[in-house]
């Protein structure tokens, strides 16, 4: 995935729908909601992508100590 697409991944834009790997369509709402939930919990989401190889999404969960 190109870097300009990665920068737009988490923006909610109803006009950006693209055909997926298996021919499916979508609005990007799911990814937007995941990002919002991750950030509300003070966590970090990152994207690593290689054109022609794939894309991975990582969520960094901070260490939490429970009493």
C-alpha positions in Angstrom: 0.0 0.0 0.0 1.4 3.4 -0.9 2.2 5.9 1.9 -0.5 8.4 0.8 -3.1 5.6 1.2 -1.8 4.8 4.7 -2.1 8.4 5.7 -5.8 8.4 4.7 -6.7 5.0 6.2 -8.0 6.3 9.5 -10.0 9.2 8.1 -13.8 8.7 7.8 -14.6 9.5 4.2 -17.7 7.9 2.7 -16.4 8.5 -0.8 -13.1 6.6 -0.5 -14.5 3.0 -0.8 -12.3 0.7 -2.8 -12.7 -2.9 -3.9 -11.0 -5.2 -1.5 -8.8 -8.2 -2.0 -11.7 -10.6 -2.5 -13.9 -8.1 -4.5 -15.7 -6.8 -1.4 -16.6 -3.1 -0.9 -16.5 -1.1 2.3 -16.5 2.4 3.7 -13.6 2.1 6.1 -15.9 2.6 9.1 -14.6 -0.4 10.9 -10.9 0.7 10.8 -12.0 4.2 11.9 -13.8 2.8 14.9 -10.9 0.6 15.9 -8.5 3.6 15.8 -10.9 5.7 17.9 -11.3 2.9 20.5 -7.5 2.3 20.6 -6.8 6.0 21.2 -9.6 6.4 23.8 -7.7 3.7 25.8 -4.4 5.6 25.4 -3.0 2.8 23.2 -1.2 3.0 19.8 -2.1 1.6 16.4 0.5 1.4 13.7 0.5 0.2 10.1 3.3 -1.5 8.2 2.8 -2.2 4.5 4.9 -3.5 1.6 3.5 -3.1 -1.8 2.7 -6.5 -3.3 3.3 -8.3 0.0 0.7 -7.2 2.4 -0.2 -4.9 5.3 -0.3 -5.5 9.0 -1.9 -3.4 11.8 -0.4 -3.6 15.3 -1.9 -2.3 18.5 0.5 -1.5 21.3 -1.0 -2.1 24.7 0.8 -0.4 27.6 1.7 -2.5 30.6 -0.9 -2.1 33.2 -0.6 -3.0 36.9 -3.6 -4.2 38.7 -3.8 -4.0 42.5 
